Amino acid sequence: MENGELKVTATDHFTVELAAELYGLSAWGSGYFSIAENGHLMVRPAGSGSRGIDVYDVIRRLSDRGIETPVLLRFPQLLESQVDKLVASFDSAVREFDYPERFLPVYPLKVNQQRSVVEGLLSSGRRHALGLEVGSRPELLAAVALDTAPESLIVCNGFKDEQYLSAAALANRLGRRVVVVVEKPFELQAIMDMRARDECVPMIGFRIRLQARGSGLWEKSGGFASKFGLSTRQLLAALDQLAAGGLRDNVALLHFHVGSQITEIRKIKSAVREGSRIYAKLRKLGVPIRYLDVGGGLGVDYDGSGTSSDASVNYTVQEYANDVVFGISEVCAEEQVAPPSIVSESGRMLVAYHSMLVTNVQAQIPGIDMQPPVVSGQGPQVVQDLEEIERTISVKNFREFYHDALAYSDQLYSLFNLGLLSLEERATGEGLFSRIAGEAVRYSKSAKFIAEEFRELESKLHDKYICNFSVFQSLPDHWALDQLFPIVPIHRLNEMPEHRARLADITCDSDGEVEKFVDRKEIKDALEVHELKPGEPYYLAFLLLGAYQDTMGDLHNLFGRVHEARVVLDPQGRTDIEDVRRGEQAVHALQHFGYSEDELVRRIERALSGLVAQGRLSKPDAAGLLEDYRIRLRGYTYLAR
């Protein structure tokens, strides 16, 4: 291990154990991922022992059914494992600290609203009374129709109008345990108006704006500048207003939220103590609160470093549960008030692990011009100078010679722009400079300390692997927030990866690249990949995509939703592929932006009729072209392999 990177030379015997260390599976995989002896990536649901799901075999079987990559694979058994892990951690903490009340998990729909995901979670979590958090009326309308346990909560967050609150009242009448959380002062009057209309008023909660803040990419969710939550003064005024309206006894929950993916445990401790103190003071005022909702924020260790970096967390799920339960218990004991039932909205932790995107590499763009330059010794002086440097650069002079080459490169383009060089001469000069740069990087690695300019140069010279997917559709948080996700080949993991490359998608956008990769020590600027073999597919998996990526993806360049499949391991250890859903067709992507299939076809038909009338096309040919257009409208939006 050197500078945070696993160093493997060509003489080493590369093993799957080395591959697992190189890609960090044991660090970020939470025990769910491994590598088989044949070099294939495996998914191992909790309790499966030596059995597992061969991802490469799944892709091969889907291909036999006409489902080509990119494809999103979902592993619902990982959802069940994560629910059990969360509840078991809190149950352990409740026992350890002799806490008298229970823990109630709540899943926020916004994290992943896919029906199969939500229903999978609710089925797995029914025995734990897993509830739902909603942030809009449509989410509430979905939640009320889903099969939740009788004691499960439906926590209503987000901006609320009369229609939202009426839907909550309907849910209440249907027997759901609904809590409407007041997050803005004006929402309170709408609840009072419900009482005036003799509607069934649900339980009422208050979201308090804490002084404490989270950490990481989403820390602005907390603090006094946060978008949601009442100040202490607003909270007290709201309680007086409810008392005046006869609704004080409906108050059942206090809620706070200081951010998603909180990276530092001390931030959680601080928020829990502050929120618990407010709860205790309200209880002393006679407010009948019985639930304390600690919000979301339980993070996922995407890079496996176990640190407070933006892509990691410096605590475990058990440490999180212990600190929440102990913090609430300690404050309640100090204040001598009855402890509340504990509610959490830990959506990211529940769903992140369960899905991966698998795609094929379409092509390779070498970072260094590997074509040997034509050396004649008779070209323009600037080309001859570059030829001399390329021939004589060595470990002893690489820094000086590289700087000379930079100057000659500038001179090359100046002469070309003045019309003094031919295209062939420019091409020769460019090839020479590319090879000089590559040699300079290679020689720089022999130095005790690598100069920053050569680190930057190396990052510019990495190969690019063109992958058949859209960053904007499938990894929106990487594009928007530089969120890191683990990326691993799904096969050939028993072979040494010969290259390091950055990954480019197939959109016409320079932001459509992945240039940062997970590592336990530092963020890598390239991924270890294998040499592409002519005629053979090469597949990469983007993992831990279950949280937010399904919901946030967009249709840049009209690349739509990808194919999906649910994959499970049956009791006999066999892999079953279920619920295969084809990705969006081109016509469906077009319809999002107002293009009608019928109108598009009519326009092509008119154009073809005109060509027939002009004698430029026969009627049978026109009919064939029209049918060809129809077929293409119904095709997958991604590239054919």
Helices and strands as residue ranges (DSSP letters): H 16-23, H 25-28, E 33-35, E 41-43, E 53-54, H 55-64, E 71-74, H 76-96, E 103-108, G 109-111, H 115-125, G 126-128, E 131-134, H 137-145, E 153-156, H 162-173, E 177-182, H 185-196, E 203-207, G 219-221, H 232-244, G 248-250, E 251-255, H 265-284, E 291-293, H 317-335, E 341-344, H 347-351, G 352-354, E 355-365, H 381-392, H 398-417, H 423-444, H 452-460, E 463-467, H 471-474, H 476-481, E 487-489, E 499-504, E 513-514, E 527-529, E 539-543, H 549-552, G 556-558, E 563-569, E 575-581, H 586-591, H 597-613, H 619-633
